[in-house]
Amino acid sequence: MPGSSKASTRNLPKGRLSAEELEDRLAEIPLLRKANLNQKDSIPSCLELNDTSRQVMQAHIELIGLDKHRFLHTVKEQDQAYEMFISLGLHIPHEIDRDVRSKYSIRTSASKPVHAKTAVKGQRGQELTRWTRIYQCLCGSDSEARRLIGWKNVHCCVWIRTVTTHDDKSDANDFFTIDEISGILDHSVACQELLEMDRDPSILLHPDLQLYVLSLLRNNIPLSQLKALCKTWAMKHWGEEMGNNHHRYRLNDHDSSSLYRTLARERGIKQSTAAEDNLDLWLREDRPVPPDPLISKSVLFYQPCREGGGDRLILIIATSEMQDAAWKYGHKRHVLIDLTFGFCSARANLLIVMALDDNKKGIPIGLIVFTARPTARAVHADYDTELIRSLLDKWRLGLGTRAGSGFHLDISVATTDNDTRERTALQDIWPSVLLLLCMFHVWQCWRNGLNKYLAIIPKGDDRLHMRRRLAKFLMKILKEITEYSDAISAYNSEVEYFKALGKKPDMISQKQSKGGLAFLAYLSSYLHVRSMWLAWSKSGVIEASKRLGKHVEDIPRTNNHLESFNGRIKNKYFEGYTHAGQLPRLDLWVLVIITNVMPGFFQELRDREAQRKYYAQM
C-alpha cells in the first residue's frame, strides 16, 4: 500500500557512532513498563468510526485480539522495529515525512518526559520525550471532513498505536527508539484492493516554503503579491517541479487561511475563540494574560460586553507615546475629533482624538473603540451625547494629571464635523472650549442643501445661475466676513433678493425664488446664534489664533489631518492584515495598533525630524 518513502534503517546514524557506542546509547534509554496482562483490549476513543465500522472492529478484537509488538533497545531489535514501521507506511511529524497517498492519519498524539539511565544511582540522565500516537486507516474513517479525504470508506478496521522516544531538545531532533507497535495491523480485503484515491489528496506546503511565506506575511506583504513572490522563490529552489510525494512547491488560494491562523497563534491570538473573549483574557482585572505587555500599558479603560455588565464593549487606547503627545501638543491647545466605523470586522465605532505638533503634523492622542449594542441596527448611529461625554471623560481621566500640578488635560480649541452629539459632549467636559466646525463638512452640507432645495428649478442655465449666486454668497460668509452683523446683513440681502424675484410674473422666477428662500431658511440654522456662526466663520479662526497665540494661517479649518489618518488606519496600516476582502478581527486590530502601528507612526516622526535636521545642517 502507499506509504512513507523508504528511509535509512535508523534515524540515529551509525556513521556518527560506533557499534559499541550505539549499543551503549540505546541501553541508556528506559524501556516501557511491563504491560498489564489483565487489561482488556478496547477501541481507542479518538478513532472516527460509524456504527458499522465500530461493530466490525469490536468483533475483530473479541475474536482475534490485537497485534502487540514491543522492542528491546538493541541494534538488532530496533532495526527490525524500524523496518516494520516503514513497511506499515507510518510517518512521524518532522521525522519521517508522510506520503500524500498514505492511508494513515494520526488521530491523537501525547508526550511525556523520560530520563536516560545513568551510572550514578539516583541521578537523572538526559531528558528525552516519549511520544504515543494512534493512527487510523482513512478507509475506515467516518470523519465529518470526509469530503477532504481521498480514500473511500470501506470500513477498514486498521488502527495502530506507536510509542517512540526522541530527543526533542537537540538541534538534530534525534529519533532514538521505537518502543511499541500495536493495534489491528492487517487491512481488510476491500482496503487492500483499493489502489486509487477517489479525489486529489490534500498536500501540505513544503516547510521551507511555508517559513518563507510566513516571513513575508510578518512583513505585511499583501496577499495579492504573495503568490508571485513564492513562485519565484520556489523556482529558484526546485525549478519547474510542482512538488513531490510529500509536499508541494506552489501556494494555493486556500493556503492563506491556514497561514493567517499560524500568524495569529504566533501573535497570541486564539482563532478558535471570539475576539471579545480574547480581549477579555488580555485585559480582565483578575490575572490578565496579554500577548504583549504593551497592551496592558496602553489600554486606559476597558469594559467588556457581558450579561449583567455593560451593553457594549469599550476600549480606550493611548500608548505611552500618545499620552506624552497628548500633554505636549493637546493640553490647552487645538485638537481634532471625528468618529468612524468599518475599520475592523466587529460592529464597532472608533472615535479618534488628534492633536497637531509644531510642524502642523496630526498626532493621534486617543483611540476610543466602542461596539454597538446587540439590538442596534445601524452601527454608525448607535451612540448619543451622554456616551460620547462619558468616553471622552474616561480618556481624560485615564491620562492622569500632569506631574506636580494636579490638573487634568484641558483643551482650548476643538474641531469636529457637524455632529451635535460630539460638540455637546466636548462642551460638557471643557465648558470654555472654543468649538470649530470643519469647513469641508460645512460646505458639504451646504452643497447638499443646494442640491435639495434648488431641485424645484428646471435643469439648465436658470438653476445654474441661482446656484452660482448662492455659492458666491456662501464663500463670502465662509471665508471673508469676520463680523457677525455683516454676515446677518449679507444674509438678509439675499433673502430680499429672492423675495423680490418671487414677485415677477414668470414661472421660472417664482421657482427660483421658492428654491432660494427654502435654502436660505435651511441656512438660517447656521446663523441664528453667534456661537454657531463663530464655529464655521473666519472670525472663529481669528478667535482660535488669539487663544493659541498663533497666526491665523496656522489654524486648520478642516479635519483633513484626521481624515488622512483615518484612511491610513483602514487601508495602509492594515493592508497586510486583511485577506479575502475581510477586515481584521477586533483583537488583531487592537494588538497591531498598539504593538505595530502606533510605534511605527512615532518612529516615522522621529525619522522625519532627523532628516529635517540633517538637511538644515547642510
DRENVO-302274 format. One record per residue (C-alpha): residue number from 0; x, y, z. Coordinates in steps of 0.2 Angstrom, whole numbers. Layout:
<fibas>
 seq     x     y     z
 NUM     X     Y     Z
...
</fibas>
This chain:
<fibas>
 seq     x     y     z
   0     0     0     0
   1     6    18    -2
   2    16    24    12
   3    31    34    18
   4    46    33     6
   5    59    21    11
   6    71    30    23
   7    88    24    31
   8    85    10    44
   9    90    20    59
  10    87    39    62
  11   102    38    74
  12   115    36    61
  13   128    23    63
  14   140    34    54
  15   141    45    69
  16   143    31    82
  17   152    15    83
  18   143    -1    85
  19   148    -1   103
  20   143    17   106
  21   127    14    98
  22   123    -1   110
  23   128     9   125
  24   117    24   119
  25   102    13   117
  26   105     5   134
  27   103    22   142
  28    85    24   136
  29    72    17   148
  30    61     3   142
  31    42     4   143
  32    34    -3   159
  33    28   -21   158
  34    10   -22   150
  35    -4   -26   162
  36   -10   -43   156
  37   -27   -41   164
  38   -31   -25   155
  39   -45   -28   142
  40   -42   -23   124
  41   -53    -9   118
  42   -56     3   104
  43   -47    20   106
  44   -60    34   109
  45   -51    45    97
  46   -55    34    81
  47   -68    41    69
  48   -80    27    66
  49   -98    24    61
  50  -108    11    69
  51  -104    -2    56
  52   -85     0    57
  53   -86     0    76
  54   -96   -17    77
  55   -83   -25    64
  56   -69   -18    75
  57   -76   -24    91
  58   -79   -42    84
  59   -61   -42    77
  60   -54   -38    95
  61   -65   -51   103
  62   -61   -65    91
  63   -43   -62    86
  64   -37   -48    98
  65   -24   -35    95
  66    -6   -37    87
  67     6   -31   100
  68    25   -29    97
  69    37   -22   110
  70    55   -20   106
  71    71   -20   116
  72    84    -7   115
  73    96   -17   105
  74   103   -13    87
  75    95   -29    80
  76    78   -26    88
  77    77    -8    84
  78    82   -12    65
  79    68   -24    65
  80    56   -11    73
  81    61     2    60
  82    58    -9    45
  83    41   -14    52
  84    37     4    55
  85    42     9    37
  86    33    -7    29
  87    17    -2    38
  88    18    15    29
  89    18    25    45
  90    25    43    47
  91    32    54    61
  92    29    73    60
  93    46    82    57
  94    55    65    57
  95    48    53    43
  96    38    63    30
  97    20    57    26
  98    17    51     8
  99     2    61     2
 100    -5    44    -4
 101    -4    37    13
 102   -20    29    20
 103   -14    33    38
 104   -19    48    48
 105   -14    52    66
 106   -29    54    77
 107   -20    58    93
 108    -3    62   100
 109     3    63   118
 110    20    65   125
 111    29    64   142
 112    46    67   148
 113    58    52   152
 114    76    52   158
 115    90    42   152
 116    99    30   164
 117   115    35   172
 118   129    25   180
 119   126    35   196
 120   112    29   207
 121    98    42   210
 122   105    53   197
 123    94    58   182
 124   101    57   165
 125    97    67   149
 126    78    72   147
 127    70    63   132
 128    52    64   126
 129    41    48   124
 130    28    50   111
 131    12    40   110
 132     2    41    93
 133   -13    32    87
 134   -15    31    68
 135   -31    26    59
 136   -33    20    41
 137   -43    33    31
 138   -53    19    23
 139   -62    16    39
 140   -63    34    44
 141   -81    42    46
 142   -74    60    49
 143   -85    75    47
 144   -72    81    35
 145   -75    66    24
 146   -75    77     8
 147   -57    81    11
 148   -52    63    12
 149   -45    55    -4
 150   -49    37     1
 151   -66    28     0
 152   -73    22    17
 153   -74     3    15
 154   -75     0    34
 155   -57    -5    36
 156   -53    -9    55
 157   -34    -5    55
 158   -28     7    69
 159   -10     7    76
 160    -3    13    92
 161    15    18    92
 162    27    23   106
 163    43    31   101
 164    57    40   111
 165    65    56   105
 166    77    70   110
 167    66    84   105
 168    78    97   113
 169    93    94   102
 170    96   103    86
 171    96    86    77
 172    80    81    85
 173    86    63    86
 174    73    49    85
 175    81    36    96
 176    69    21    98
 177    53    13    93
 178    46     5   109
 179    30    -2   104
 180    19    -5    88
 181     2   -12    92
 182   -16   -12    86
 183   -25   -20    71
 184   -12   -21    58
 185   -20   -31    44
 186   -30   -21    32
 187   -47   -28    25
 188   -48   -36     8
 189   -58   -22     2
 190   -45    -9     8
 191   -31   -19     0
 192   -40   -19   -16
 193   -42    -1   -16
 194   -27     6   -25
 195   -33    23   -32
 196   -39    38   -22
 197   -57    45   -25
 198   -51    63   -26
 199   -34    73   -26
 200   -26    72    -9
 201   -23    87     2
 202    -4    90     0
 203     5   101    13
 204    15   116     8
 205    34   112     9
 206    40   118    26
 207    54   129    19
 208    42   137     8
 209    30   139    22
 210    43   148    33
 211    47   160    18
 212    28   164    16
 213    26   167    34
 214    41   179    34
 215    33   189    20
 216    16   190    30
 217    26   195    45
 218    32   210    35
 219    14   214    29
 220    17   209    11
 221    -1   210     3
 222    -9   193    -2
 223   -10   199   -20
 224     9   199   -21
 225    12   183   -11
 226     9   170   -25
 227    21   178   -37
 228    35   180   -24
 229    33   162   -18
 230    33   155   -36
 231    49   165   -39
 232    57   158   -23
 233    51   140   -27
 234    58   140   -44
 235    75   146   -38
 236    75   131   -26
 237    66   117   -35
 238    65   123   -53
 239    48   119   -63
 240    43   105   -51
 241    26   107   -43
 242    30    95   -28
 243    35    78   -23
 244    26    64   -14
 245    27    73     2
 246    25    92    -1
 247    20   104   -15
 248    30   119   -20
 249    17   131   -25
 250     5   142   -15
 251   -14   138   -17
 252   -28   150   -14
 253   -34   141     2
 254   -17   142    10
 255   -20   160    16
 256   -32   155    29
 257   -20   142    37
 258    -6   154    36
 259   -15   168    44
 260   -21   156    58
 261    -2   152    61
 262     2   170    62
 263   -12   173    74
 264    -6   159    85
 265    12   167    85
 266     4   184    90
 267    -5   176   104
 268   -22   177    96
 269   -34   161    98
 270   -43   160    82
 271   -55   147    89
 272   -62   159   102
 273   -71   175    99
 274   -62   192    98
 275   -71   198   113
 276   -66   183   123
 277   -48   185   118
 278   -48   204   123
 279   -56   199   140
 280   -42   187   143
 281   -29   200   139
 282   -37   215   149
 283   -48   207   163
 284   -44   213   181
 285   -41   195   188
 286   -24   188   181
 287   -24   195   163
 288   -14   186   150
 289    -9   199   136
 290     1   193   121
 291    12   209   124
 292    15   219   139
 293    12   235   129
 294    -7   231   129
 295    -9   232   147
 296     1   249   147
 297    -9   256   133
 298   -27   252   137
 299   -33   266   149
 300   -50   259   151
 301   -59   243   147
 302   -77   237   148
 303   -82   220   142
 304   -99   217   135
 305  -107   204   145
 306  -124   199   153
 307  -125   209   170
 308  -112   221   164
 309  -110   234   150
 310  -121   233   135
 311  -106   237   124
 312   -88   233   124
 313   -77   249   127
 314   -58   251   124
 315   -49   267   127
 316   -31   266   119
 317   -17   278   121
 318     1   271   121
 319    14   280   131
 320    20   290   116
 321     2   295   113
 322     0   300   131
 323    16   311   131
 324    10   319   114
 325    -7   322   122
 326     1   333   136
 327    14   341   124
 328     3   345   110
 329   -15   344   116
 330   -15   352   133
 331   -23   370   131
 332   -21   368   113
 333   -30   363    97
 334   -37   345    95
 335   -47   337    81
 336   -61   324    84
 337   -70   313    72
 338   -80   296    73
 339   -78   282    60
 340   -83   264    58
 341   -79   250    46
 342   -61   248    52
 343   -62   230    59
 344   -74   216    57
 345   -83   219    73
 346   -99   230    74
 347   -89   244    82
 348   -86   263    80
 349   -69   272    83
 350   -68   289    90
 351   -51   297    86
 352   -44   312    95
 353   -29   321    87
 354   -18   335    91
 355    -6   345    80
 356    13   346    83
 357    24   361    80
 358    26   356    61
 359     7   355    59
 360     8   336    58
 361    -8   327    65
 362    -3   316    80
 363   -16   304    87
 364   -18   305   106
 365   -33   294   109
 366   -42   280   100
 367   -59   276   108
 368   -67   260   102
 369   -85   255   107
 370   -96   242   100
 371  -114   244    95
 372  -127   237   107
 373  -133   219   101
 374  -151   227    97
 375  -144   241    87
 376  -147   240    68
 377  -136   254    62
 378  -119   253    70
 379  -113   270    65
 380  -128   279    73
 381  -129   269    90
 382  -122   282   101
 383  -128   298   110
 384  -121   314   119
 385  -120   305   135
 386  -110   290   129
 387   -98   302   120
 388   -96   313   135
 389   -93   298   146
 390   -80   291   134
 391   -70   307   132
 392   -71   310   151
 393   -64   292   154
 394   -50   296   141
 395   -46   312   150
 396   -45   304   167
 397   -35   289   160
 398   -22   302   155
 399   -20   306   173
 400   -13   323   179
 401     2   332   175
 402    16   329   187
 403    17   341   201
 404     1   351   195
 405   -14   340   200
 406   -24   346   185
 407   -31   336   171
 408   -29   338   152
 409   -38   354   146
 410   -42   358   128
 411   -43   376   122
 412   -50   373   104
 413   -58   358    96
 414   -63   355    78
 415   -77   342    74
 416   -89   339    60
 417  -107   344    61
 418  -111   330    74
 419  -120   340    88
 420  -118   325   100
 421   -99   326    99
 422   -99   345   101
 423  -111   345   116
 424  -101   332   124
 425   -85   342   122
 426   -93   357   130
 427  -100   347   144
 428   -82   342   149
 429   -72   358   144
 430   -85   372   146
 431   -73   385   140
 432   -68   376   124
 433   -70   385   108
 434   -79   374    96
 435   -75   375    77
 436   -83   366    63
 437   -73   358    49
 438   -75   369    34
 439   -76   354    22
 440   -90   346    31
 441  -100   363    32
 442   -98   366    14
 443  -103   348    10
 444  -119   351    20
 445  -122   367    11
 446  -119   359    -6
 447  -132   345    -2
 448  -144   359     3
 449  -142   367   -13
 450  -145   351   -22
 451  -160   348   -12
 452  -169   365   -12
 453  -164   371   -29
 454  -171   355   -37
 455  -188   364   -39
 456  -180   375   -53
 457  -179   366   -70
 458  -161   360   -75
 459  -151   372   -86
 460  -145   389   -85
 461  -159   395   -74
 462  -154   383   -60
 463  -136   385   -63
 464  -137   404   -62
 465  -145   403   -44
 466  -133   390   -39
 467  -118   401   -43
 468  -126   416   -35
 469  -129   407   -19
 470  -112   398   -19
 471  -103   415   -21
 472  -113   421    -6
 473  -108   406     4
 474   -90   408     0
 475   -91   426     6
 476   -98   422    23
 477   -87   407    25
 478   -70   414    20
 479   -71   433    20
 480   -84   441    33
 481   -77   442    50
 482   -91   452    59
 483  -107   444    64
 484  -118   459    60
 485  -110   459    42
 486  -114   441    40
 487  -133   444    45
 488  -133   459    33
 489  -127   449    19
 490  -140   435    23
 491  -154   447    24
 492  -149   455     7
 493  -150   438    -1
 494  -167   435     7
 495  -173   452     0
 496  -167   447   -17
 497  -176   431   -18
 498  -192   439   -11
 499  -191   452   -25
 500  -188   438   -38
 501  -204   429   -32
 502  -214   445   -37
 503  -210   443   -55
 504  -224   435   -66
 505  -215   422   -75
 506  -215   404   -68
 507  -196   402   -68
 508  -193   417   -57
 509  -205   411   -45
 510  -197   394   -44
 511  -180   402   -42
 512  -187   412   -28
 513  -195   397   -19
 514  -180   387   -21
 515  -168   401   -15
 516  -179   405     0
 517  -180   387     5
 518  -161   385     5
 519  -159   402    15
 520  -172   395    28
 521  -161   380    30
 522  -145   391    31
 523  -153   401    45
 524  -149   387    57
 525  -130   391    54
 526  -133   410    58
 527  -147   411    71
 528  -134   412    86
 529  -117   420    86
 530  -108   405    93
 531  -114   394    79
 532  -108   407    66
 533   -92   408    75
 534   -89   389    74
 535   -88   390    55
 536   -84   408    50
 537   -66   416    48
 538   -70   425    64
 539   -69   409    74
 540   -52   405    66
 541   -46   423    72
 542   -53   419    89
 543   -44   402    90
 544   -27   411    84
 545   -29   423    99
 546   -32   409   111
 547   -17   398   105
 548    -5   413   101
 549    -3   408    83
 550    -5   416    66
 551   -22   414    58
 552   -14   404    44
 553    -8   391    56
 554   -26   387    62
 555   -33   372    52
 556   -50   375    46
 557   -53   356    41
 558   -51   339    49
 559   -40   334    34
 560   -26   328    46
 561   -38   317    55
 562   -47   311    39
 563   -29   306    32
 564   -25   296    47
 565   -42   288    47
 566   -39   282    29
 567   -22   275    33
 568   -30   265    48
 569   -42   257    36
 570   -30   255    21
 571   -11   257    23
 572    -8   252    40
 573   -19   236    39
 574   -17   231    21
 575    -6   217    26
 576   -19   211    39
 577   -34   209    28
 578   -37   194    17
 579   -51   188     5
 580   -59   205     7
 581   -61   203    26
 582   -57   216    38
 583   -46   211    53
 584   -54   205    69
 585   -55   217    83
 586   -42   208    94
 587   -30   208    80
 588   -33   226    76
 589   -30   231    95
 590   -14   221    95
 591    -7   228    79
 592   -12   246    83
 593    -3   245   100
 594    12   235    95
 595    15   240    77
 596     5   254    70
 597     7   267    84
 598    26   263    87
 599    29   264    69
 600    20   281    67
 601    30   289    80
 602    46   281    74
 603    42   289    57
 604    40   306    65
 605    57   304    73
 606    65   299    57
 607    57   314    48
 608    64   326    61
 609    81   318    60
 610    81   320    41
 611    75   338    43
 612    89   342    55
 613   101   333    43
 614    96   345    28
 615    96   360    40
 616   115   357    43
 617   119   357    25
</fibas>
